[in-house]
Amino acid sequence: MSTLVTPVPPAERQGAERGAGAGPGRERGLAWLAAPALVVFVAFGAIPLVGVLLLSFTTWDTLGTISVTGLESWRAVLSDPGLPHALWVTFLVMALSWLVQTPMSVLLGVFLAGHQRYRAVLAVFYFVPLLLSSAAIAVTYKALLDPNFGLGAGLGIELLAQDWLGEPHLALGVVIFVVSWQFIPFHTLIYQGGVRQIPRSMYEAAELDGAGRIRTFFSITLPQLKYTIITSSTLMVAGSLTFFDLIFVLTAGGPGDATRVLALDMYKRGFQANLMGHASAIAVILVLVGLALALLLRRIGGGSSSASQLDGA
Amino acid sequence: MEPRTTTRRAFLSLSLGLPLGAALAACGSAGPGTAAGGGGPKATYWYLSQQPAEGVRRRAVERFNKANPNGQIAETTFQNDAYKTKIKTAIGAGQAPTIIFGWGGGTLRSYVQAGQVDDLTPWFEQNPQVKDRLFPSAFGAATIEGKIYALPIERVQPIVLFYNKKVFDQVGVQPPQTWGDIMDLVPKFNAKGIAPFSLGGQSRWTNMMWLEFLFDRIGGPEVFQAVFDGEKDAWSHPAAIDALGKVQELVKADGFIKGFSSITADSNADQALLYTGKAAMMLHGSWSYGIQATEGGDFVSSGGLGYLNFPPVDGGKGDPGNTVGNPAQYLSISSKATAQEKEIAKKFFATGLSTDQEIDDWIATGSVPIVKGIESKLAASKDAEWLKFVYDIASNAKTFGQSWDQALSPTAAEVLLDNIAKLFQLSISPEQFATNMNAVIGQ
C-alpha cells in the first residue's frame, strides 16, 4: 500500500507557482508548517534509514549482541546468486505490471472523465478493489485459484483448472494480474483527474480543425497527460519495489523462488534466517534502486515541472 | 487570507497528527506488559492459539491462577507462524515473556548462546519428581552441551503415514509395506484419477518430512547426525544423494497432488484432500488426526483414516521402527525476567503442567502426553487404537529424530527449506542440493 502514502509534492501541481502572494516573506512565515511533516519524516524515515545502513555493516541474529563486521554482509549478499535473481524478478514484476496497468488506467481514466451518469455508476464499481487490503485480496485469489478446490475445479472448467500458483511462469503472471487488478482503480482515478483538467477549448479547437476522436486522443489527451503519466508511473514503479504482503500471502515467493522479489528476499533473510546484516544490505539496495528510478523518471519528464503544458490554451 | 491559513493548519494537524498519534499509541501497546498489574506480580506466558490445543493450554493456566492468587500468569496467544517471528523479535528487544514456548533444538541453542534463557539443570536436580515422570527421550532437544534449558511439556508428535481406507478399498489395493510398494501404488491411483499423496508444499517443512524419513530409512540416523554435528560435506553422503533422488523420482512419477507447491499446510487444504478422497495418502504430523476428526465429518469416526509408520526402503540400513517429528514442546525461563516472575514460572513448571487434568485434556484431543505410565488412560479413550499406535511408536523408536528445521539453527534451516522447495520443484539436482547445503554446515 506504499503507493497510497507516497506524498505527491504540491509543486507538481501545474500552476502552483503562479498562486497569489507567494512572496519570500510569506514563505518564511509559513515554514513552521513543514515542521510536523519534517519531524515525522526524520523519526520514521531518515533515522531508520541511517540505522539500516549502519546495520548492514554488522552481524546480528536479533537475539545476541550486534557485532561490527565491516563489509562481510555486503560481500555475502553480493556474491549470492539469489540477489541477481531477486532483482530480475523485481524488475519483471515492475516492468510487466507497468505495461499492463498504464494503458488500461489511461483508457479507463479517459472513459470515466466523461460526466455521463452511467460512467459515474461504473466508476464506483471500478473503485471497489482499492477498498480491500492486499492480504484479503491475496487470500481470496489463493482460494479461487486453488488447483483442487478453486474456481476451475469447482466449475469443472478445464481452462481455469491450471496449476496457477505452482508453475513458475504462471505464478509470476498471476502476481502481475492481481497487482494490476488491485491498483488500476487508483491510477484510473489519477488519470480521470488529469483528463478533467485539460481545457475544453483545446478539444473544441481540434473539432473545428476536423480531428476525429482517435486523433484528439493521441494529439491532445495523451500529450496533456504527460505529467500525470509521470506521476502515476513513479508511484507504480516505486510501489512495485516494495510489494510484499500480496506476494507473501499468495505464493510466499514460490514455487521455488519464482516470485521471490527483493522485498520478500529481505524479509526472509532478516526474520526467518536471522541474518539482519544481510537483510539490511538488501534494504539499502532497495532504497538506492528506488531513488535511482524516481530520478530517472523525473529526467524523462524533463526534470522541471515548471514548463507549462498549457501553452496556447 | 487569514481564514484560509487556519483551515490549512487545521487540515495539516489533522492529517499529520492522527497517524502520528496512532503510531505512538501502537508503540506504547506493542510491547507485552511485563510490569505487575493489579493483584500482585505476574509471570507472562505466550502460547499458540490453534484449537483444540489452545483450550488445553488455557485451562492449565486457569487452574494454576485459581490455585495461586498471589502469583498469577498473564497469557497471550499467537498463531503459529506469527509467534515464531514475534518471539525472536521480542527476545532480541529485551521484551521476552517470562515463559518462552518453543520446540527446543537449534532455536533453543541460539537463545542459550545469546544468554537469554536460564539454565534449569540445578532446578531439575532439586525437583527430581518433575523430570522422572516425563519421557526421557523428550529431554534430548532441551539439552545443550550437557545442560537442560527447557522443560518438556504437552505431547509427543511423531510423523505418520496416513491413508484413506475408503479410497484403498475402492481401488482394491493394500497399504504400502516398502518404498517399492509406494512407487507401485502411484500409477494405480493416478489411473483412477486419485492423487497418490497429498502435500502442502508451499509450507516447505511438509516436503522436509519426506526427506527426514528417507534419510533415516536408507542411511540410518547417522546421516543427519553428521550434518547436525557440523561434519564437512555431510550432505554429500551416498545415502543422502540416494534419498534426494528417490524423492525426485516420486515427484516425476506424479506421486504428489497436482499443484502441491502452491498448497499451504496452515490452511489445512492438504488435510482436506485426504478426507475428501482426492488423495489416497499423506505424510503428516500426528496432530493431523485431531484435524481430520474435527473437520472431516464422520471420516475418522467411521474408520476411514488409516495410519502406519513410514515403510522401510529395500536395502536400507535404517531401523524401520525409528521415527521423526517433535519429541515434545518446550518451556524455558527468560533470563531477563525478575526473580519474582521466575519464581512464579518455576511454580507453574512444578505444579501447573502435565497435571492429571491436563493429561486427560490432551488424550481427549487424540494426543499422547509425554508422561510415563499412562497406558491405562490411553486404553480407556475413544481413540484408544490411534493413541496406542502413537505411544508404541514413541516408546519403541530407537531414534526419535527431531524435525530438521527445529534441530538446525534458524539460518541453516531457512537455507534448507529453500533448497527443499527447489528440489521438489525439480529445479535443482540432488548433487546441487548437497553442494548448496554443504556450504551452510555448522552455521
Interface residues (C-beta under 8 A of the other chain):
Chain A: G21 L30 L33 P36 A37 V40 F44 D61 T62 L63 G64 T65 K142 L145 D146 P147 N148 F149 D163 W164 L165 G166 P168 A171 T251 A252 G254 P255 G256 D257 K268 R269 F271 Q272 A273 N274 L275
Chain B: M1 T5 R8 R9 L12 S13 L16 G17 P19 L20 A23 T85 K88 T89 I91 G92 S110 Y111 Q113 A114 G115 Q116 G201 Q202 I257 K258 G259 F260 S261 S262 I263 T264 A269 A272 L273 K278 S409 P410 T411 A413 E414 V415 D418 A421 K422 Q425 S427
